[in-house]
Amino acid sequence: MPKLKTHKGTAKRIKISGSGKLIRSRAFGNHILAKKSKARKRNMKTAAAINGKIKKNVKTALGV
């Protein structure tokens, strides 16, 4: 079976940490920020880990 190609859109959005966790950025933090609370905007800055069933699909897309 041939090698799988890396899904480049996924590779640009998701990084792999040193311990092997998949790290993604949060959505909704680019515009229309006036109506969002400070706490909500602060939480959007932090990175999030990918868990659950989608983690397997993402790892396949990244070729890991």
N, C-alpha and C positions, 0 to 999 in steps of 0.2 A: 504494500500500500504506500502511495507517495506521501511526502510530508505535507502537513496542512499549512496553508498560508496564514500569516498573522492578520487579523482584522485590524486595519490601521486606524479606523475611527475609534475602536475600543482602546487600542494601545495609546492613543493621544489623551484619553480621558482617565485612564486607570493606571496606577503605579503599584508595583509590588514592593512591600516593605522588606526589611532584612529578615524578619521572622516568617515571611511568606504570606502575610495578610494582603488582601486587595484593598487599596485605598482609593476613594473617589472624592470628588468635590461635590458640594451641595448645590442644588438648583435654586433659581429665583433670586439671585443676589446681584443682578446686573443693572436693572432699571426699575422705575416706579418704587423707589425706596422710601419716599416721604411718608407713605401710609403704613409702612412696616415699623414695628416697635424696635427699640434699641436691642432688646434681648433677642428678638428674632433675627435681626441682621448680624448680631454677634455670633449666634449659633450657626448661621450660614457660612461664616468664615472658616469654621473648623472642618477638618476632614472627617469622612465617615468610612467605616469598613463595610465591605460587601459580605453578607452572610446568607445562609439559607441555600435553597436549591439553585438560585441564579449563579452562585459562586462557581459551580461546576461548568456552566455554560460560558461564563466569562473566561475561566482558565483555558477552556478549549479554544475560544476566540483568540486568546493571547498566545497560544501555542505553548503553554506551561505544563 
